[in-house]
């Protein structure tokens, strides 16, 4: 009887935890006609995809399509792959150098795309060890143009979190649902924007990705000479990382 009671209580707790995820978010309004009208017209983001071969191209395409649907129903923004590009990191670089590599690799065609998403993978002896002793990053976006994204894990939470940062500049994290920073996978089932975050995304929906946005607390490191970019300081333990030049969604 005691075991049965424990199971029932645990089931109720899990159900409440999952249901509370959407509290204060746009999820209950997705089918509302007025809400849907606010999302119009739909903006299509010309998406350049870079890959180092870690993930199969067909899986990446399906993942982007799935993520695009989740974004479009919330704010009327759609991802459309316009081109694919191979990228060789040479070695596993720190995230800032990886982002600078993307910017350099795509600079000649910067007017032909809106955002660039690079896909790489988790490393057995890097990310796994860091995960045991404090945390590792799964996604990152630059703080200069907010258009260069790196994703390690094919999970919509990671990509949506970083993508919404391309339109939210007033704060780093609202700590509501998808814009929460912290540990994976605790919040990954929450894929919805808070109401205020959504309104900011809608205000910035038509932004020009070749112009630098005014990011609260942001630092321009994409165009800084390499020797002037201070190294990223990792956390003493856990997440989130204290370095504000890039946004990371951490795993632990």
Long-range contacts (C-beta under 8 A, 24 or more apart in sequence): 18-189, 21-177, 21-187, 21-189, 21-190, 21-192, 22-177, 22-190, 22-192, 24-176, 24-177, 24-194, 24-195, 25-176, 25-177, 25-178, 25-190, 25-192, 25-193, 25-194, 25-195, 26-74, 26-192, 26-193, 26-194, 26-195, 26-198, 27-192, 30-73, 30-74, 38-76, 38-202, 39-72, 39-73, 39-74, 39-75, 39-76, 39-202, 40-76, 41-76, 42-72, 42-76, 42-77, 42-78, 43-76, 43-77, 43-78, 43-205, 43-206, 44-77, 44-78, 44-79, 44-80, 45-77, 45-78, 45-79, 45-80, 45-114, 45-115, 46-80, 46-82, 46-112, 46-113, 46-114, 46-115, 47-79, 47-80, 47-81, 47-82, 47-113, 47-114, 47-115, 47-116, 47-117, 48-81, 48-82, 48-83, 48-85, 48-106, 48-109, 48-112, 48-113, 48-115, 48-116, 48-117, 49-81, 49-83, 49-84, 49-85, 49-116, 49-117, 49-118, 49-119, 50-84, 50-85, 50-86, 50-87, 50-102, 50-105, 50-106, 50-116, 50-117, 50-118, 50-119, 51-84, 51-85, 51-86, 51-87, 51-118, 51-119, 51-120, 52-86, 52-87, 52-88, 52-89, 52-118, 52-119, 52-120, 52-121, 53-86, 54-119, 54-120, 54-121, 55-119, 55-121, 55-154, 57-84, 59-154, 60-119, 60-154, 63-154, 63-156, 63-159, 64-117, 64-159, 66-156, 67-156, 67-159, 67-160, 67-163, 70-156, 70-160, 70-191, 71-160, 71-163, 71-164, 74-192, 74-193, 74-198, 74-201, 75-167, 75-193, 75-198, 75-201, 75-202, 75-205, 76-202, 76-205, 77-167, 77-201, 77-205, 79-115, 82-112, 82-113, 83-112, 83-113, 87-118, 89-120, 92-123, 92-126, 94-231, 94-232, 95-137, 95-140, 95-150, 95-232, 95-246, 95-248, 96-221, 96-229, 96-232, 96-245, 96-246, 98-140, 98-150, 99-140, 99-142, 99-148, 99-150, 99-221, 99-222, 99-246, 100-221, 100-222, 100-226, 100-229, 102-148, 102-150, 103-142, 103-144, 103-145, 103-148, 103-222, 103-223, 106-148, 110-210, 111-210, 113-209, 114-147, 114-209, 115-147, 115-148, 115-149, 115-163, 115-166, 115-209, 116-147, 116-148, 116-149, 117-149, 117-150, 117-151, 117-159, 118-148, 118-149, 118-150, 118-151, 119-150, 119-151, 119-152, 119-154, 120-150, 120-151, 120-152, 121-152, 122-152, 122-153, 127-152, 127-251, 131-251, 131-252, 133-237, 134-234, 134-235, 134-236, 134-237, 134-238, 134-239, 134-252, 135-183, 135-235, 135-237, 135-238, 135-239, 135-241, 135-250, 135-251, 135-252, 136-250, 136-251, 136-252, 137-241, 137-248, 137-249, 137-250, 137-251, 138-184, 138-248, 138-249, 138-250, 138-251, 139-248, 139-249, 140-246, 140-247, 140-248, 140-249, 141-165, 141-166, 141-246, 141-247, 142-221, 142-222, 142-246, 143-215, 143-218, 143-219, 143-220, 143-221, 143-244, 143-245, 143-246, 143-247, 144-212, 144-218, 144-220, 144-221, 144-222, 144-223, 145-209, 145-210, 145-211, 145-212, 145-213, 145-222, 146-209, 146-213, 146-215, 147-209, 148-222, 153-184, 153-251, 155-184, 155-188, 156-191, 157-184, 157-187, 157-188, 157-189, 157-190, 157-191, 157-249, 158-184, 158-188, 158-249, 160-191, 161-249, 162-247, 162-249, 164-193, 164-197, 164-201, 165-247, 166-209, 167-200, 167-201, 167-204, 167-205, 167-207, 168-197, 168-200, 168-201, 168-204, 169-200, 169-204, 169-213, 169-214, 169-215, 169-216, 169-218, 170-200, 170-216, 171-216, 172-216, 172-217, 172-244, 172-247, 173-240, 181-239, 181-240, 181-247, 181-248, 181-249, 181-250, 182-239, 182-240, 182-250, 183-238, 183-239, 183-250, 183-251, 183-252, 184-249, 184-250, 184-251, 184-252, 217-244, 218-244, 218-245, 219-244, 219-245, 221-245, 221-246
